[in-house]
Amino acid sequence: MKPDRSILISGPSRTGKTTTADLLATRYGIRRIKIGEEFRKLTGIDTSKFVDRPEQLDREIDATQSHLIRAATVGDPFILEARLAAWLASKEREVQPDLPIIAVLFWAPEHVRMERQLRKVRRDDPNTRVTLEDLRDGEREREARDLALWKAVHPDIDDKKVFDPGLTDDKGKPVYDLVVDTRLGMPDTCADAVHRYLLKIGAFGG
């Protein structure tokens, strides 16, 4: 089975977005688009850490996402993994409220995400001297700089917490259709949570 909705997966780093998106794409046999990869192809910039870049690059990437969302169809669903995908979709839904998409937030508290990252760093380099505080401070700096750039490109983001599970659009509608707290379990468990939601809303023709 494949769903009749495209799946937009957003969220902060270290929440398992990439692995789960791959699992879902394989399960349904549909396209998986990772904006971070597209950004690297276009610019050579590794988006896992902040790199100074002109606003125009973000404008182009976000315009690409918005076009994909606007062009979503029932017959050709895809998975779009991008941190701002759901927020951009909320803007498109103001014009086309019945777009065949679902917006999913993958979320976990900061300390959980940083503990995951520290375990990965230690697996990759058992002799590392990086601490949890180092990772936390680096992530907070990256998030602050990303937010400043996003606000420059999209002034209406203002000071909204983009990854707040309760985030609403300007009309008070939830930005996220589904919030997956990734403390739920491994990526396959999180993928099952998305699948159950799709079943619940009748995304497989029933």
GIBEL-V864817 format. One line per field, one symbol per residue. ss: DSSP state (@ for helix, = for strand, . for the rest). burial: 1 if it has 9 or more other C-alpha atoms within 8 Angstrom, else 0. A space follows every 50 residues. Layout:
ss: ???
burial: ???
//
This chain:
ss: .....=====......@@@@@@@@@@@@..====@@@@@@@@@....... ....@@@@@@@@@@@@@@@@.......====...@@@@@@@@@@@..... =======..@@@@@@@@@@@@@@@.......@@@@@@@@@@@@@@@@@@@ @@@.@@@..........=.....=...====@@@..@@@@@@@@@@@@@@ ......
burial: 00111111111101111001111110010101011100110000011001 00001001101100110011011100111111111111111110000011 11111111000011111100110000000001001100000100110011 10100010000010001110000111011101000011111011001110 001100
//
